[in-house]
Amino acid sequence: MIKRILVALDPDSDSRVATQYAVQIAQQSDARITGLAVVDTRSIEASS
């Protein structure tokens, strides 16, 4: 039985699909979802 689901969140379009899939699984198994923000530090440093 799945109790917890970890989903990586980033600007990529795959994150939206992964989040929707995680929600479906969580609803079926009464699991909790945790979002993990993925930060591109190189991009942030380059623009500052």
mmCIF entry with sequence, helices, sheets and N, C-alpha, C, O atoms, coordinates in Angstrom:
data_MODEL
# 
_entry.id   MODEL 
# 
_entity.id                         1 
_entity.type                       polymer 
_entity.pdbx_number_of_molecules   1 
# 
_entity_poly.entity_id                      1 
_entity_poly.type                           'polypeptide(L)' 
_entity_poly.nstd_linkage                   no 
_entity_poly.nstd_monomer                   no 
_entity_poly.pdbx_seq_one_letter_code       MIKRILVALDPDSDSRVATQYAVQIAQQSDARITGLAVVDTRSIEASS 
_entity_poly.pdbx_seq_one_letter_code_can   MIKRILVALDPDSDSRVATQYAVQIAQQSDARITGLAVVDTRSIEASS 
_entity_poly.pdbx_strand_id                 A 
# 
loop_
_entity_poly_seq.entity_id 
_entity_poly_seq.num 
_entity_poly_seq.mon_id 
_entity_poly_seq.hetero 
1 1  MET n 
1 2  ILE n 
1 3  LYS n 
1 4  ARG n 
1 5  ILE n 
1 6  LEU n 
1 7  VAL n 
1 8  ALA n 
1 9  LEU n 
1 10 ASP n 
1 11 PRO n 
1 12 ASP n 
1 13 SER n 
1 14 ASP n 
1 15 SER n 
1 16 ARG n 
1 17 VAL n 
1 18 ALA n 
1 19 THR n 
1 20 GLN n 
1 21 TYR n 
1 22 ALA n 
1 23 VAL n 
1 24 GLN n 
1 25 ILE n 
1 26 ALA n 
1 27 GLN n 
1 28 GLN n 
1 29 SER n 
1 30 ASP n 
1 31 ALA n 
1 32 ARG n 
1 33 ILE n 
1 34 THR n 
1 35 GLY n 
1 36 LEU n 
1 37 ALA n 
1 38 VAL n 
1 39 VAL n 
1 40 ASP n 
1 41 THR n 
1 42 ARG n 
1 43 SER n 
1 44 ILE n 
1 45 GLU n 
1 46 ALA n 
1 47 SER n 
1 48 SER n 
# 
_struct_asym.id          A 
_struct_asym.entity_id   1 
# 
loop_
_struct_conf.conf_type_id 
_struct_conf.id 
_struct_conf.pdbx_PDB_helix_id 
_struct_conf.beg_label_comp_id 
_struct_conf.beg_label_asym_id 
_struct_conf.beg_label_seq_id 
_struct_conf.pdbx_beg_PDB_ins_code 
_struct_conf.end_label_comp_id 
_struct_conf.end_label_asym_id 
_struct_conf.end_label_seq_id 
_struct_conf.pdbx_end_PDB_ins_code 
_struct_conf.beg_auth_comp_id 
_struct_conf.beg_auth_asym_id 
_struct_conf.beg_auth_seq_id 
_struct_conf.end_auth_comp_id 
_struct_conf.end_auth_asym_id 
_struct_conf.end_auth_seq_id 
_struct_conf.pdbx_PDB_helix_class 
_struct_conf.details 
_struct_conf.pdbx_PDB_helix_length 
HELX_P HELX_P1 AA1 SER A 13 ? SER A 29 ? SER A 13 SER A 29 1 ? 17 
HELX_P HELX_P2 AA2 THR A 41 ? SER A 47 ? THR A 41 SER A 47 1 ? 7  
# 
_struct_conf_type.id          HELX_P 
_struct_conf_type.criteria    ? 
_struct_conf_type.reference   ? 
# 
_struct_sheet.id               AA1 
_struct_sheet.type             ? 
_struct_sheet.number_strands   2 
_struct_sheet.details          ? 
# 
_struct_sheet_order.sheet_id     AA1 
_struct_sheet_order.range_id_1   1 
_struct_sheet_order.range_id_2   2 
_struct_sheet_order.offset       ? 
_struct_sheet_order.sense        parallel 
# 
loop_
_struct_sheet_range.sheet_id 
_struct_sheet_range.id 
_struct_sheet_range.beg_label_comp_id 
_struct_sheet_range.beg_label_asym_id 
_struct_sheet_range.beg_label_seq_id 
_struct_sheet_range.pdbx_beg_PDB_ins_code 
_struct_sheet_range.end_label_comp_id 
_struct_sheet_range.end_label_asym_id 
_struct_sheet_range.end_label_seq_id 
_struct_sheet_range.pdbx_end_PDB_ins_code 
_struct_sheet_range.beg_auth_comp_id 
_struct_sheet_range.beg_auth_asym_id 
_struct_sheet_range.beg_auth_seq_id 
_struct_sheet_range.end_auth_comp_id 
_struct_sheet_range.end_auth_asym_id 
_struct_sheet_range.end_auth_seq_id 
AA1 1 ARG A 4  ? LEU A 9  ? ARG A 4  LEU A 9  
AA1 2 ARG A 32 ? ALA A 37 ? ARG A 32 ALA A 37 
# 
loop_
_atom_site.group_PDB 
_atom_site.id 
_atom_site.type_symbol 
_atom_site.label_atom_id 
_atom_site.label_alt_id 
_atom_site.label_comp_id 
_atom_site.label_asym_id 
_atom_site.label_entity_id 
_atom_site.label_seq_id 
_atom_site.pdbx_PDB_ins_code 
_atom_site.Cartn_x 
_atom_site.Cartn_y 
_atom_site.Cartn_z 
_atom_site.occupancy 
_atom_site.B_iso_or_equiv 
_atom_site.pdbx_formal_charge 
_atom_site.auth_seq_id 
_atom_site.auth_comp_id 
_atom_site.auth_asym_id 
_atom_site.auth_atom_id 
_atom_site.pdbx_PDB_model_num 
ATOM 1   N N  . MET A 1 1  ? 0.831  -1.182 0.000   1.00 0.00 ? 1  MET A N  1 
ATOM 2   C CA . MET A 1 1  ? 0.000  0.000  0.000   1.00 0.00 ? 1  MET A CA 1 
ATOM 3   C C  . MET A 1 1  ? 0.880  1.251  0.000   1.00 0.00 ? 1  MET A C  1 
ATOM 4   O O  . MET A 1 1  ? 1.840  1.348  0.764   1.00 0.00 ? 1  MET A O  1 
ATOM 5   N N  . ILE A 1 2  ? 0.547  2.181  -0.844  1.00 0.00 ? 2  ILE A N  1 
ATOM 6   C CA . ILE A 1 2  ? 1.292  3.430  -0.949  1.00 0.00 ? 2  ILE A CA 1 
ATOM 7   C C  . ILE A 1 2  ? 0.772  4.398  0.108   1.00 0.00 ? 2  ILE A C  1 
ATOM 8   O O  . ILE A 1 2  ? -0.432 4.625  0.220   1.00 0.00 ? 2  ILE A O  1 
ATOM 9   N N  . LYS A 1 3  ? 1.699  4.966  0.882   1.00 0.00 ? 3  LYS A N  1 
ATOM 10  C CA . LYS A 1 3  ? 1.310  5.922  1.921   1.00 0.00 ? 3  LYS A CA 1 
ATOM 11  C C  . LYS A 1 3  ? 1.721  7.343  1.581   1.00 0.00 ? 3  LYS A C  1 
ATOM 12  O O  . LYS A 1 3  ? 1.028  8.300  1.926   1.00 0.00 ? 3  LYS A O  1 
ATOM 13  N N  . ARG A 1 4  ? 2.865  7.477  0.895   1.00 0.00 ? 4  ARG A N  1 
ATOM 14  C CA . ARG A 1 4  ? 3.387  8.802  0.570   1.00 0.00 ? 4  ARG A CA 1 
ATOM 15  C C  . ARG A 1 4  ? 3.890  8.816  -0.870  1.00 0.00 ? 4  ARG A C  1 
ATOM 16  O O  . ARG A 1 4  ? 4.420  7.826  -1.376  1.00 0.00 ? 4  ARG A O  1 
ATOM 17  N N  . ILE A 1 5  ? 3.709  9.967  -1.513  1.00 0.00 ? 5  ILE A N  1 
ATOM 18  C CA . ILE A 1 5  ? 4.156  10.149 -2.891  1.00 0.00 ? 5  ILE A CA 1 
ATOM 19  C C  . ILE A 1 5  ? 4.965  11.435 -2.951  1.00 0.00 ? 5  ILE A C  1 
ATOM 20  O O  . ILE A 1 5  ? 4.527  12.476 -2.460  1.00 0.00 ? 5  ILE A O  1 
ATOM 21  N N  . LEU A 1 6  ? 6.134  11.362 -3.546  1.00 0.00 ? 6  LEU A N  1 
ATOM 22  C CA . LEU A 1 6  ? 7.002  12.527 -3.718  1.00 0.00 ? 6  LEU A CA 1 
ATOM 23  C C  . LEU A 1 6  ? 6.991  12.913 -5.196  1.00 0.00 ? 6  LEU A C  1 
ATOM 24  O O  . LEU A 1 6  ? 7.275  12.088 -6.065  1.00 0.00 ? 6  LEU A O  1 
ATOM 25  N N  . VAL A 1 7  ? 6.658  14.183 -5.472  1.00 0.00 ? 7  VAL A N  1 
ATOM 26  C CA . VAL A 1 7  ? 6.595  14.662 -6.851  1.00 0.00 ? 7  VAL A CA 1 
ATOM 27  C C  . VAL A 1 7  ? 7.554  15.837 -7.005  1.00 0.00 ? 7  VAL A C  1 
ATOM 28  O O  . VAL A 1 7  ? 7.503  16.801 -6.241  1.00 0.00 ? 7  VAL A O  1 
ATOM 29  N N  . ALA A 1 8  ? 8.428  15.742 -8.005  1.00 0.00 ? 8  ALA A N  1 
ATOM 30  C CA . ALA A 1 8  ? 9.349  16.846 -8.303  1.00 0.00 ? 8  ALA A CA 1 
ATOM 31  C C  . ALA A 1 8  ? 8.597  17.911 -9.089  1.00 0.00 ? 8  ALA A C  1 
ATOM 32  O O  . ALA A 1 8  ? 7.916  17.602 -10.068 1.00 0.00 ? 8  ALA A O  1 
ATOM 33  N N  . LEU A 1 9  ? 8.721  19.164 -8.660  1.00 0.00 ? 9  LEU A N  1 
ATOM 34  C CA . LEU A 1 9  ? 8.042  20.289 -9.305  1.00 0.00 ? 9  LEU A CA 1 
ATOM 35  C C  . LEU A 1 9  ? 9.072  21.202 -9.952  1.00 0.00 ? 9  LEU A C  1 
ATOM 36  O O  . LEU A 1 9  ? 9.942  21.751 -9.276  1.00 0.00 ? 9  LEU A O  1 
ATOM 37  N N  . ASP A 1 10 ? 8.967  21.359 -11.254 1.00 0.00 ? 10 ASP A N  1 
ATOM 38  C CA . ASP A 1 10 ? 9.832  22.273 -11.988 1.00 0.00 ? 10 ASP A CA 1 
ATOM 39  C C  . ASP A 1 10 ? 9.037  22.841 -13.155 1.00 0.00 ? 10 ASP A C  1 
ATOM 40  O O  . ASP A 1 10 ? 7.897  22.430 -13.369 1.00 0.00 ? 10 ASP A O  1 
ATOM 41  N N  . PRO A 1 11 ? 9.598  23.767 -13.908 1.00 0.00 ? 11 PRO A N  1 
ATOM 42  C CA . PRO A 1 11 ? 8.837  24.401 -14.996 1.00 0.00 ? 11 PRO A CA 1 
ATOM 43  C C  . PRO A 1 11 ? 8.552  23.477 -16.190 1.00 0.00 ? 11 PRO A C  1 
ATOM 44  O O  . PRO A 1 11 ? 7.812  23.858 -17.097 1.00 0.00 ? 11 PRO A O  1 
ATOM 45  N N  . ASP A 1 12 ? 9.111  22.309 -16.199 1.00 0.00 ? 12 ASP A N  1 
ATOM 46  C CA . ASP A 1 12 ? 8.929  21.374 -17.310 1.00 0.00 ? 12 ASP A CA 1 
ATOM 47  C C  . ASP A 1 12 ? 7.475  20.909 -17.399 1.00 0.00 ? 12 ASP A C  1 
ATOM 48  O O  . ASP A 1 12 ? 6.782  20.831 -16.385 1.00 0.00 ? 12 ASP A O  1 
ATOM 49  N N  . SER A 1 13 ? 7.020  20.602 -18.606 1.00 0.00 ? 13 SER A N  1 
ATOM 50  C CA . SER A 1 13 ? 5.633  20.154 -18.788 1.00 0.00 ? 13 SER A CA 1 
ATOM 51  C C  . SER A 1 13 ? 5.383  18.782 -18.165 1.00 0.00 ? 13 SER A C  1 
ATOM 52  O O  . SER A 1 13 ? 4.238  18.435 -17.874 1.00 0.00 ? 13 SER A O  1 
ATOM 53  N N  . ASP A 1 14 ? 6.429  18.011 -17.961 1.00 0.00 ? 14 ASP A N  1 
ATOM 54  C CA . ASP A 1 14 ? 6.269  16.685 -17.357 1.00 0.00 ? 14 ASP A CA 1 
ATOM 55  C C  . ASP A 1 14 ? 5.830  16.773 -15.896 1.00 0.00 ? 14 ASP A C  1 
ATOM 56  O O  . ASP A 1 14 ? 5.207  15.843 -15.382 1.00 0.00 ? 14 ASP A O  1 
ATOM 57  N N  . SER A 1 15 ? 6.141  17.859 -15.235 1.00 0.00 ? 15 SER A N  1 
ATOM 58  C CA . SER A 1 15 ? 5.742  18.031 -13.836 1.00 0.00 ? 15 SER A CA 1 
ATOM 59  C C  . SER A 1 15 ? 4.224  18.047 -13.693 1.00 0.00 ? 15 SER A C  1 
ATOM 60  O O  . SER A 1 15 ? 3.677  17.492 -12.741 1.00 0.00 ? 15 SER A O  1 
ATOM 61  N N  . ARG A 1 16 ? 3.564  18.673 -14.625 1.00 0.00 ? 16 ARG A N  1 
ATOM 62  C CA . ARG A 1 16 ? 2.096  18.728 -14.582 1.00 0.00 ? 16 ARG A CA 1 
ATOM 63  C C  . ARG A 1 16 ? 1.506  17.325 -14.723 1.00 0.00 ? 16 ARG A C  1 
ATOM 64  O O  . ARG A 1 16 ? 0.581  16.963 -13.996 1.00 0.00 ? 16 ARG A O  1 
ATOM 65  N N  . VAL A 1 17 ? 2.031  16.548 -15.641 1.00 0.00 ? 17 VAL A N  1 
ATOM 66  C CA . VAL A 1 17 ? 1.552  15.183 -15.847 1.00 0.00 ? 17 VAL A CA 1 
ATOM 67  C C  . VAL A 1 17 ? 1.845  14.336 -14.613 1.00 0.00 ? 17 VAL A C  1 
ATOM 68  O O  . VAL A 1 17 ? 0.989  13.572 -14.167 1.00 0.00 ? 17 VAL A O  1 
ATOM 69  N N  . ALA A 1 18 ? 3.043  14.465 -14.064 1.00 0.00 ? 18 ALA A N  1 
ATOM 70  C CA . ALA A 1 18 ? 3.422  13.698 -12.877 1.00 0.00 ? 18 ALA A CA 1 
ATOM 71  C C  . ALA A 1 18 ? 2.539  14.067 -11.686 1.00 0.00 ? 18 ALA A C  1 
ATOM 72  O O  . ALA A 1 18 ? 2.161  13.196 -10.902 1.00 0.00 ? 18 ALA A O  1 
ATOM 73  N N  . THR A 1 19 ? 2.210  15.345 -11.547 1.00 0.00 ? 19 THR A N  1 
ATOM 74  C CA . THR A 1 19 ? 1.352  15.785 -10.448 1.00 0.00 ? 19 THR A CA 1 
ATOM 75  C C  . THR A 1 19 ? -0.053 15.218 -10.594 1.00 0.00 ? 19 THR A C  1 
ATOM 76  O O  . THR A 1 19 ? -0.636 14.748 -9.617  1.00 0.00 ? 19 THR A O  1 
ATOM 77  N N  . GLN A 1 20 ? -0.593 15.257 -11.787 1.00 0.00 ? 20 GLN A N  1 
ATOM 78  C CA . GLN A 1 20 ? -1.933 14.704 -12.022 1.00 0.00 ? 20 GLN A CA 1 
ATOM 79  C C  . GLN A 1 20 ? -1.957 13.206 -11.737 1.00 0.00 ? 20 GLN A C  1 
ATOM 80  O O  . GLN A 1 20 ? -2.905 12.702 -11.135 1.00 0.00 ? 20 GLN A O  1 
ATOM 81  N N  . TYR A 1 21 ? -0.928 12.502 -12.161 1.00 0.00 ? 21 TYR A N  1 
ATOM 82  C CA . TYR A 1 21 ? -0.830 11.069 -11.912 1.00 0.00 ? 21 TYR A CA 1 
ATOM 83  C C  . TYR A 1 21 ? -0.709 10.782 -10.414 1.00 0.00 ? 21 TYR A C  1 
ATOM 84  O O  . TYR A 1 21 ? -1.322 9.846  -9.903  1.00 0.00 ? 21 TYR A O  1 
ATOM 85  N N  . ALA A 1 22 ? 0.080  11.590 -9.724  1.00 0.00 ? 22 ALA A N  1 
ATOM 86  C CA . ALA A 1 22 ? 0.242  11.427 -8.274  1.00 0.00 ? 22 ALA A CA 1 
ATOM 87  C C  . ALA A 1 22 ? -1.082 11.643 -7.551  1.00 0.00 ? 22 ALA A C  1 
ATOM 88  O O  . ALA A 1 22 ? -1.388 10.929 -6.597  1.00 0.00 ? 22 ALA A O  1 
ATOM 89  N N  . VAL A 1 23 ? -1.863 12.613 -7.994  1.00 0.00 ? 23 VAL A N  1 
ATOM 90  C CA . VAL A 1 23 ? -3.164 12.867 -7.381  1.00 0.00 ? 23 VAL A CA 1 
ATOM 91  C C  . VAL A 1 23 ? -4.088 11.668 -7.569  1.00 0.00 ? 23 VAL A C  1 
ATOM 92  O O  . VAL A 1 23 ? -4.789 11.272 -6.638  1.00 0.00 ? 23 VAL A O  1 
ATOM 93  N N  . GLN A 1 24 ? -4.092 11.097 -8.751  1.00 0.00 ? 24 GLN A N  1 
ATOM 94  C CA . GLN A 1 24 ? -4.920 9.915  -9.009  1.00 0.00 ? 24 GLN A CA 1 
ATOM 95  C C  . GLN A 1 24 ? -4.538 8.763  -8.093  1.00 0.00 ? 24 GLN A C  1 
ATOM 96  O O  . GLN A 1 24 ? -5.401 8.117  -7.499  1.00 0.00 ? 24 GLN A O  1 
ATOM 97  N N  . ILE A 1 25 ? -3.246 8.512  -7.986  1.00 0.00 ? 25 ILE A N  1 
ATOM 98  C CA . ILE A 1 25 ? -2.774 7.424  -7.128  1.00 0.00 ? 25 ILE A CA 1 
ATOM 99  C C  . ILE A 1 25 ? -3.109 7.704  -5.672  1.00 0.00 ? 25 ILE A C  1 
ATOM 100 O O  . ILE A 1 25 ? -3.532 6.808  -4.941  1.00 0.00 ? 25 ILE A O  1 
ATOM 101 N N  . ALA A 1 26 ? -2.919 8.949  -5.252  1.00 0.00 ? 26 ALA A N  1 
ATOM 102 C CA . ALA A 1 26 ? -3.195 9.325  -3.865  1.00 0.00 ? 26 ALA A CA 1 
ATOM 103 C C  . ALA A 1 26 ? -4.672 9.137  -3.524  1.00 0.00 ? 26 ALA A C  1 
ATOM 104 O O  . ALA A 1 26 ? -5.006 8.671  -2.434  1.00 0.00 ? 26 ALA A O  1 
ATOM 105 N N  . GLN A 1 27 ? -5.544 9.496  -4.443  1.00 0.00 ? 27 GLN A N  1 
ATOM 106 C CA . GLN A 1 27 ? -6.974 9.331  -4.198  1.00 0.00 ? 27 GLN A CA 1 
ATOM 107 C C  . GLN A 1 27 ? -7.350 7.854  -4.077  1.00 0.00 ? 27 GLN A C  1 
ATOM 108 O O  . GLN A 1 27 ? -8.194 7.492  -3.258  1.00 0.00 ? 27 GLN A O  1 
ATOM 109 N N  . GLN A 1 28 ? -6.734 7.015  -4.879  1.00 0.00 ? 28 GLN A N  1 
ATOM 110 C CA . GLN A 1 28 ? -7.039 5.587  -4.861  1.00 0.00 ? 28 GLN A CA 1 
ATOM 111 C C  . GLN A 1 28 ? -6.499 4.893  -3.624  1.00 0.00 ? 28 GLN A C  1 
ATOM 112 O O  . GLN A 1 28 ? -7.098 3.936  -3.132  1.00 0.00 ? 28 GLN A O  1 
ATOM 113 N N  . SER A 1 29 ? -5.376 5.367  -3.124  1.00 0.00 ? 29 SER A N  1 
ATOM 114 C CA . SER A 1 29 ? -4.713 4.655  -2.025  1.00 0.00 ? 29 SER A CA 1 
ATOM 115 C C  . SER A 1 29 ? -4.711 5.442  -0.716  1.00 0.00 ? 29 SER A C  1 
ATOM 116 O O  . SER A 1 29 ? -4.093 5.016  0.260   1.00 0.00 ? 29 SER A O  1 
ATOM 117 N N  . ASP A 1 30 ? -5.396 6.583  -0.687  1.00 0.00 ? 30 ASP A N  1 
ATOM 118 C CA . ASP A 1 30 ? -5.453 7.430  0.505   1.00 0.00 ? 30 ASP A CA 1 
ATOM 119 C C  . ASP A 1 30 ? -4.049 7.837  0.967   1.00 0.00 ? 30 ASP A C  1 
ATOM 120 O O  . ASP A 1 30 ? -3.746 7.839  2.160   1.00 0.00 ? 30 ASP A O  1 
ATOM 121 N N  . ALA A 1 31 ? -3.203 8.182  -0.010  1.00 0.00 ? 31 ALA A N  1 
ATOM 122 C CA . ALA A 1 31 ? -1.815 8.564  0.266   1.00 0.00 ? 31 ALA A CA 1 
ATOM 123 C C  . ALA A 1 31 ? -1.690 10.083 0.354   1.00 0.00 ? 31 ALA A C  1 
ATOM 124 O O  . ALA A 1 31 ? -2.587 10.818 -0.059  1.00 0.00 ? 31 ALA A O  1 
ATOM 125 N N  . ARG A 1 32 ? -0.580 10.533 0.893   1.00 0.00 ? 32 ARG A N  1 
ATOM 126 C CA . ARG A 1 32 ? -0.261 11.964 0.963   1.00 0.00 ? 32 ARG A CA 1 
ATOM 127 C C  . ARG A 1 32 ? 0.775  12.289 -0.100  1.00 0.00 ? 32 ARG A C  1 
ATOM 128 O O  . ARG A 1 32 ? 1.650  11.480 -0.409  1.00 0.00 ? 32 ARG A O  1 
ATOM 129 N N  . ILE A 1 33 ? 0.657  13.492 -0.655  1.00 0.00 ? 33 ILE A N  1 
ATOM 130 C CA . ILE A 1 33 ? 1.590  13.941 -1.692  1.00 0.00 ? 33 ILE A CA 1 
ATOM 131 C C  . ILE A 1 33 ? 2.463  15.051 -1.125  1.00 0.00 ? 33 ILE A C  1 
ATOM 132 O O  . ILE A 1 33 ? 1.978  15.961 -0.452  1.00 0.00 ? 33 ILE A O  1 
ATOM 133 N N  . THR A 1 34 ? 3.754  14.961 -1.409  1.00 0.00 ? 34 THR A N  1 
ATOM 134 C CA . THR A 1 34 ? 4.694  16.016 -1.055  1.00 0.00 ? 34 THR A CA 1 
ATOM 135 C C  . THR A 1 34 ? 5.338  16.508 -2.348  1.00 0.00 ? 34 THR A C  1 
ATOM 136 O O  . THR A 1 34 ? 5.826  15.709 -3.146  1.00 0.00 ? 34 THR A O  1 
ATOM 137 N N  . GLY A 1 35 ? 5.336  17.814 -2.549  1.00 0.00 ? 35 GLY A N  1 
ATOM 138 C CA . GLY A 1 35 ? 5.981  18.402 -3.716  1.00 0.00 ? 35 GLY A CA 1 
ATOM 139 C C  . GLY A 1 35 ? 7.395  18.841 -3.366  1.00 0.00 ? 35 GLY A C  1 
ATOM 140 O O  . GLY A 1 35 ? 7.624  19.455 -2.324  1.00 0.00 ? 35 GLY A O  1 
ATOM 141 N N  . LEU A 1 36 ? 8.333  18.524 -4.235  1.00 0.00 ? 36 LEU A N  1 
ATOM 142 C CA . LEU A 1 36 ? 9.734  18.896 -4.054  1.00 0.00 ? 36 LEU A CA 1 
ATOM 143 C C  . LEU A 1 36 ? 10.099 19.879 -5.158  1.00 0.00 ? 36 LEU A C  1 
ATOM 144 O O  . LEU A 1 36 ? 10.107 19.521 -6.336  1.00 0.00 ? 36 LEU A O  1 
ATOM 145 N N  . ALA A 1 37 ? 10.400 21.114 -4.779  1.00 0.00 ? 37 ALA A N  1 
ATOM 146 C CA . ALA A 1 37 ? 10.763 22.127 -5.773  1.00 0.00 ? 37 ALA A CA 1 
ATOM 147 C C  . ALA A 1 37 ? 12.181 21.889 -6.279  1.00 0.00 ? 37 ALA A C  1 
ATOM 148 O O  . ALA A 1 37 ? 13.119 21.730 -5.497  1.00 0.00 ? 37 ALA A O  1 
ATOM 149 N N  . VAL A 1 38 ? 12.316 21.868 -7.583  1.00 0.00 ? 38 VAL A N  1 
ATOM 150 C CA . VAL A 1 38 ? 13.616 21.701 -8.222  1.00 0.00 ? 38 VAL A CA 1 
ATOM 151 C C  . VAL A 1 38 ? 14.061 23.080 -8.699  1.00 0.00 ? 38 VAL A C  1 
ATOM 152 O O  . VAL A 1 38 ? 13.364 23.723 -9.484  1.00 0.00 ? 38 VAL A O  1 
ATOM 153 N N  . VAL A 1 39 ? 15.224 23.536 -8.226  1.00 0.00 ? 39 VAL A N  1 
ATOM 154 C CA . VAL A 1 39 ? 15.703 24.873 -8.542  1.00 0.00 ? 39 VAL A CA 1 
ATOM 155 C C  . VAL A 1 39 ? 16.997 24.769 -9.363  1.00 0.00 ? 39 VAL A C  1 
ATOM 156 O O  . VAL A 1 39 ? 17.942 24.083 -8.972  1.00 0.00 ? 39 VAL A O  1 
ATOM 157 N N  . ASP A 1 40 ? 17.018 25.458 -10.495 1.00 0.00 ? 40 ASP A N  1 
ATOM 158 C CA . ASP A 1 40 ? 18.193 25.494 -11.353 1.00 0.00 ? 40 ASP A CA 1 
ATOM 159 C C  . ASP A 1 40 ? 19.085 26.662 -10.892 1.00 0.00 ? 40 ASP A C  1 
ATOM 160 O O  . ASP A 1 40 ? 18.923 27.790 -11.356 1.00 0.00 ? 40 ASP A O  1 
ATOM 161 N N  . THR A 1 41 ? 20.007 26.386 -9.994  1.00 0.00 ? 41 THR A N  1 
ATOM 162 C CA . THR A 1 41 ? 20.832 27.453 -9.428  1.00 0.00 ? 41 THR A CA 1 
ATOM 163 C C  . THR A 1 41 ? 21.763 28.079 -10.462 1.00 0.00 ? 41 THR A C  1 
ATOM 164 O O  . THR A 1 41 ? 22.079 29.265 -10.366 1.00 0.00 ? 41 THR A O  1 
ATOM 165 N N  . ARG A 1 42 ? 22.199 27.316 -11.431 1.00 0.00 ? 42 ARG A N  1 
ATOM 166 C CA . ARG A 1 42 ? 23.064 27.884 -12.488 1.00 0.00 ? 42 ARG A CA 1 
ATOM 167 C C  . ARG A 1 42 ? 22.346 28.978 -13.264 1.00 0.00 ? 42 ARG A C  1 
ATOM 168 O O  . ARG A 1 42 ? 22.919 30.024 -13.571 1.00 0.00 ? 42 ARG A O  1 
ATOM 169 N N  . SER A 1 43 ? 21.084 28.717 -13.573 1.00 0.00 ? 43 SER A N  1 
ATOM 170 C CA . SER A 1 43 ? 20.296 29.698 -14.313 1.00 0.00 ? 43 SER A CA 1 
ATOM 171 C C  . SER A 1 43 ? 20.067 30.960 -13.477 1.00 0.00 ? 43 SER A C  1 
ATOM 172 O O  . SER A 1 43 ? 20.110 32.072 -14.004 1.00 0.00 ? 43 SER A O  1 
ATOM 173 N N  . ILE A 1 44 ? 19.828 30.789 -12.195 1.00 0.00 ? 44 ILE A N  1 
ATOM 174 C CA . ILE A 1 44 ? 19.610 31.921 -11.307 1.00 0.00 ? 44 ILE A CA 1 
ATOM 175 C C  . ILE A 1 44 ? 20.893 32.744 -11.175 1.00 0.00 ? 44 ILE A C  1 
ATOM 176 O O  . ILE A 1 44 ? 20.852 33.972 -11.246 1.00 0.00 ? 44 ILE A O  1 
ATOM 177 N N  . GLU A 1 45 ? 22.019 32.077 -10.987 1.00 0.00 ? 45 GLU A N  1 
ATOM 178 C CA . GLU A 1 45 ? 23.287 32.793 -10.867 1.00 0.00 ? 45 GLU A CA 1 
ATOM 179 C C  . GLU A 1 45 ? 23.662 33.503 -12.152 1.00 0.00 ? 45 GLU A C  1 
ATOM 180 O O  . GLU A 1 45 ? 24.220 34.599 -12.106 1.00 0.00 ? 45 GLU A O  1 
ATOM 181 N N  . ALA A 1 46 ? 23.373 32.910 -13.286 1.00 0.00 ? 46 ALA A N  1 
ATOM 182 C CA . ALA A 1 46 ? 23.718 33.505 -14.572 1.00 0.00 ? 46 ALA A CA 1 
ATOM 183 C C  . ALA A 1 46 ? 22.917 34.779 -14.834 1.00 0.00 ? 46 ALA A C  1 
ATOM 184 O O  . ALA A 1 46 ? 23.422 35.708 -15.465 1.00 0.00 ? 46 ALA A O  1 
ATOM 185 N N  . SER A 1 47 ? 21.682 34.831 -14.358 1.00 0.00 ? 47 SER A N  1 
ATOM 186 C CA . SER A 1 47 ? 20.856 35.997 -14.618 1.00 0.00 ? 47 SER A CA 1 
ATOM 187 C C  . SER A 1 47 ? 20.990 37.103 -13.571 1.00 0.00 ? 47 SER A C  1 
ATOM 188 O O  . SER A 1 47 ? 20.387 38.168 -13.703 1.00 0.00 ? 47 SER A O  1 
ATOM 189 N N  . SER A 1 48 ? 21.784 36.844 -12.531 1.00 0.00 ? 48 SER A N  1 
ATOM 190 C CA . SER A 1 48 ? 21.926 37.891 -11.506 1.00 0.00 ? 48 SER A CA 1 
ATOM 191 C C  . SER A 1 48 ? 23.283 38.564 -11.576 1.00 0.00 ? 48 SER A C  1 
ATOM 192 O O  . SER A 1 48 ? 23.566 39.465 -10.786 1.00 0.00 ? 48 SER A O  1 
# 
